[in-house]
Amino acid sequence: MTIPIESCARVYRPGNADDLRYVINDAACAGEKLRIRGGGTKDLVGRPLGREKVLDMRGFSGINSYEPAELVLTAGAGTPLHVIASALEAEQQVLGFDPFDHASLFGVEGTATIGGVLAANASGSRRLARGAARDHLLGFTAVSGRGELFVAGGRVVKNVTGYDLPKLMAGSWGRLAALVEVTLKTMPRPQVSTTVRVTGLGVNQSANLMAHALGTSTEIAAARHFPAPLAWHCTGAEHSVTDFLIEGFRESVEARCDHLVRFISDNVGERPVDMIGAETCDWSAIGPNVALPFDQPLWRVSILPSRASACLEALETLGASYWMDWAGGLLWVSVGDKSVRVREIATAFGGHAMLLRAPDEVRERVAAFETSSAPLAALEGRVRRGFDPSGIFETGRF
């Protein structure tokens, strides 16, 4: 059996499931650790490592099956995200969870793979209306830390029985198994996308407006807020910006935009409101996050939207730069030397903070994920041992 190994002799790139099983079983016998990697665009998340061997999954690349009429696509986990996006674009379809490539966020070379996106449960602004990556993963094939090939889920939702392992695998960050193949739901690309932009709102005003707007019949696809300094970098606006994304058929979008404009006027008074087309308004998370200070730690805080503004008030005492996505349910926060307090503040307001981007010395002493409570940590440990009893994938990165 021949398995390509890079010149550093610490990177394996299997090309089929048998090779992958061989590498994992060999690592188990040797007592070695394996770090699963796709395009390498998220290598800088978690503690810096170097002794473990790398399991490069890019050998599992290619679209294996795509049925546009059925809105189902199956691809190798190592397939570049842009390849899948191009195939869907040709059929006027998209991935509903709005995935994005982290490469420019970390200033690294590489291209995100669909397996890496799902392993990180990376979802964009449209998650607000369409759900997270885990909600669009119908099924997968993977090899566990036992060296066993297994299949979970199916090609259509109605045929899926048993444990919902796709939900478990999405967001596992390569700590349970190595994804070989994934099956995803697709959706038609919206005919029209229009951004309704309001300027000059404070954080509290914006959070309240977004929360109440979501309760209307407007069917908002995404909502975000940029404070003044970041708004200038991202949109060229001199004042704060609150954006609402409306998508669908042209007549429906026009009617819903009119309704939203009236709703804004009724709730915050007369404000400058602009209608911006899809071609001039970027809804990717990358642009705003690249605009945040690159030399400071970047945190991703998940929180109840109703508590977002109070949490941000506390974070502002640390001199934080930030912006709100998911109508306040997701806060991107950049802080300097007081960065470790972000997690304390997020926890105090019932949220969860993940350290996404930071210098090596910060990553050495601050875990990417917060420590779970003892009962939850015990449960997580039992789940991991069920998939990976020898701890092949437990590299210490998280």
N, C-alpha and C positions, 0 to 999 in steps of 0.2 A: 504494500500500500504506500503510495507516494502522496505526501501532503506538503504543499509549498510552504517554505519557511523563509522569512526575510533574512537579510544578511546579519542582523543583530542576533539571530538565533533565538529570539524571544517572542516572535510573532508568528502564529499559525494562521493559515488561511485555507480551511477545508473547502472543497468544492461540491461535496455532496453529503448526505446525511450519514452515510457509513463512515466517511472520513471524520466527520464531526464527533460521532460516537467514539471513534478510536482515540481522538485527541483527549476527550474528556475522561475516558476510562484510563488512559495512560497517565494523565495528571493525577487522578485519584490514587493510582498505584504508587506514584512517585511522591505523593503528599504535596503536590504543587497547587498554587492558586492560578485561576484563569480570570482575566478581566475581559468581558465581552465588549467588542467595539464595532461600530458600523463605520460611519464616515469620519469619526474622531472629532466631530464638531462640539461635543459636550465633554471632552476629556478633562477640561479644567473645572468640572463640577465635583465637589467632594475633596477629601484630603489628597495631597500630592502623593503619588505612589511611583514605584519603579521596579520593584523586585519581582512582581508577579508577571506571568506570561500573558500575552494578549491573544485573544481569540478573535481574529478579523473575520467578520461575517459577510464581507463584500463579495465572496464567491457565490453567495446565494442571491443572484441578481437576475431580474427579468420579470416581465408580466406574464404569468402562466395562463391566466384566463381572464377575459373581460367581456361581460355581457351587458352592454349599455341599456338594452331594453329591460333587463332585470335589475339594473342598478347595483351590480355586484362585480367586484374586481378581486382577483387573487394574484399575489406577487411574492417573489422571494423577499425575505426580510432585508437583504442587503441591497435592494433596488433603490437607487437615488430618488429622493423625493421629487426632483424636477422631471424625471422620466415619467413618473406616474401623473404628475400635473399636466404634462404635455399630452399624454394619451387621453386624459379626461377632457382637456380643452378641445381636442379634435372632435369630441362627441358632445360638446356643450354641457359638460358635467364638471363637478368639483367634489372634493372631500369636504363633507359638511362641517367637520370640527376645525377647519381653518388652520391647518398646520403651518409652521414656519421653520426656516433653517437658522440654527443658532450660530453659524460660522462667524458672521460679522459681529455678532453680539460679543464674542470672545476675541475677535481679531485674529482668527486662525484660518488656515487654509483647510479645504475639505468640503464635502457635500453631505448633507444629512441624508440618511437612509430611512425608509419607511419603518423598519424595525426599531431604529433608534428613536424615532419620533413617538412610536407607540410605547416603547419601554419607558420613556419619560412622561408619557401621557400629555404631550405638548399640544396645547389647544390655544387657538388665537381668540381674537375679540368676539367672533361670532359664536363662541361657546355659550354665550348668554342665551341664545335662542335655540341653538342646534344641539347642544350637549358637548361633552368632552370626547377626547379620542376614544376612551374606553367604551363609550356608547355606540361607536361606529365599527368596532372590531367584532365581526360575526364569529370568526373562528381562526385557529392557527394550528401549525405543526411546529413542534419544538423538541429539543433534546434536553432532558433534565440532568442534574448533577449526578444522577445514577448511571448516566450513559444510555438512558432509555429514550427511544423515539416515541412520542405520544401526540395524539390529536385531540383538540378540544373545540367545542362549538360546531358550527356547520356553515353552509352557504346561504341559508335563509333562516330568519328568526324562528319561524314556526317549527323547524326541524331540530332546534337546539334543545337538548335535554340534559339533565344532570347538573353538576356544579357549574356555576358560571365562571369558568376559569379565564375567559378573555378579560373579564373585569379585573381579575386578580393580576394577570400578567401585565396589563397596561398600567404603567407607573411603578413597576417593580425594579426598574433601573438595572436589569441584568443580574438580579440576585437570586432568581429562581430557576431559570432555564434559558437556553439559547434559542431564540426564535429562528425558524427555518423558512416558514411560509406563513403569510397572513391573508385573510379574506376580509374585505371591507365593504361597507355600504357606501354607495356614491349617491349623489343627488343632482338634479338638473341645475345648471348655472342660472342664477336669477337674470331675468331679461334686463332689468334696470336696477342700478344701485345709486341711491342718492343720500348724501350726508347733509343733515340739517345742523348747522353750526350756530351756536349761541355764544356771544362774547361778553366778558365782563362779569361773570358770576363768581362769587366766592365759593369756597369749598363746601360749606354747609348748604348754601343755596343750590349748588350743582348736585350734591348728593340727594337732597330732598326732591329736586326736580326729576332726576333720573329715576328715583324710586317710584314716584307717583306716575311718571310717564309710562313705566312698565306695566302699571295697573290699568291702563286704558286699552282700547281696542286697536291701537295704532300698529301693533305687532312690530316692535322695534327689534332689529336683528343684532345690534350692538350699541353700547353707550360708553363713553369715556370722558375724562376731564383732564386738561393740561393746565396747571397754574401758569401765571404770566411768564416767568423766565423760560420754562420749557416750551410754552406755546410759541414763543418767538423762534426757537430753534426748529421746531417741528412744523409750524404752519405759517410763520412770518407774521403772526398776529402780535400786537403790542400788549394786549390784555389776555386774561385767561380765556380758555376755549372749552366749551362743552359740546361734544359731537354725538349725534344720534344717527344711526345707519338704518335706512329704510330700503328694503329690497322686495322684488317681485315683478309682476306684470306692470307695464307702464301706467295704465289707468288707475290701478290700485295704488301704486306708489305715489302718484300725484295727489290722489284723494287723501291718503294717509299723511303725506307731508303737510297738506293744508290743515288737516285736523291737528297735527302736532304743533304747528305754528300758532294756531289759536289757543291751544292748551298752554303753550309757553307764555303767551301774552297774558292769559288769565291768571297764571301762577306766579310769575316774576315781573310782570309789567312789560312795558315796551322795551325791547332789547334789540340790538343789531342781530339779525338772523340772516344767514346766507344758505343758499342751496348749492351744493358742490357735487359735480359728477364723479363717477368712479375713476375716470382717467386722471383726475388731479387731486385725489384724496387717498392716501395710503393708509390702510387699516392694519398693516403688519405691526407686530409688537417690536420689531427690530429697530426701526427708525427712532422712535422715542427713547428706547433703552440705550442705543448707541450715543444719543445726545446727552444722557446722564453722565456725570463725571466718570471717566474710564479708570481713573486711578483710585477710586473709592469702591468699597464693597457694594454689591448690588443685591438687594433682598427682594424676594417674592412673597408677599403677605396675603394669605387667603383669609377673608373675614366676612362676617355678615354685613351686607351693605348698610344696614341701619347703624352700624357702629364704626363705619369707615371714617367719617369726619372727626369723631372724637379721638379715634386712634391716630389720625394724622395730626391733630392738634398736639398730642403728646410727642409725636415724632419730630414735629417742627422745633421743639425745644432742644433737639439734638443738632439742629441745623440741617435737617434732611432735605434732599431734593426728591421729588416724587411725581407720579401721575397715577390716575385711577382708571382701571379698565373694569369690564363686566359690571357696569353701573355701580361701581364701588366695591364689588365683591373681590377684586384683585387689586392690590396696591404694589406698584413697583417703587422701591425705596432705595435711595443711595445715600449713605452716611459715611463720614470720615472716621476719626479715631474712636468715636463712641458707638461704633457699629454693633458691638455685642449686645447693646441694650435694646436693639430692635426686637429681638426675640422676646425679651422680658415684657416689652410694651405690647407686642402683638398678643402674647398669652394673656396679659391682664385684660384685654378687650375681647377675649374668646377666640382669637385668631391663631393661625399657624404661620410661622416664618421659615422660609427656606433660603439659605445662603447660596445664591446662584453664581455670582462672579466676585472674586476677591484676589488680592495678592497671595502668594504662596504662604507667607508667614501667618496670615489670617486664617487661611484654610487649614493650616497645621493645627491650630488650637481651637477652631470653631467648627463644629460638625455642620454638614450641609442641612441635615434634618434634625429637628428637635428630638430630645430623648422621650421615648414613650413611657407611660406609666407602667409600673411593674406588671399588672395583669395583662395589659396590651402587649408589652415587650415579650412576655412569656408566650402569648398566643402567636405573635409574629415569629418567634424562634421555632415554635412547633411547625408552623407552615413552611418555613425555610428548610427545616430538617426533613420534612416530608418530600420536598423536591430535590434537596441537595444534602443528604445525610453526612457527607464527608467535608462539607464546607468548601467545595471547589471554587464557588463563586463569591465566597465571603473574603474579600481582599482587604477589608478595613477601610475602603474608600468612603463608606458611609457610617 
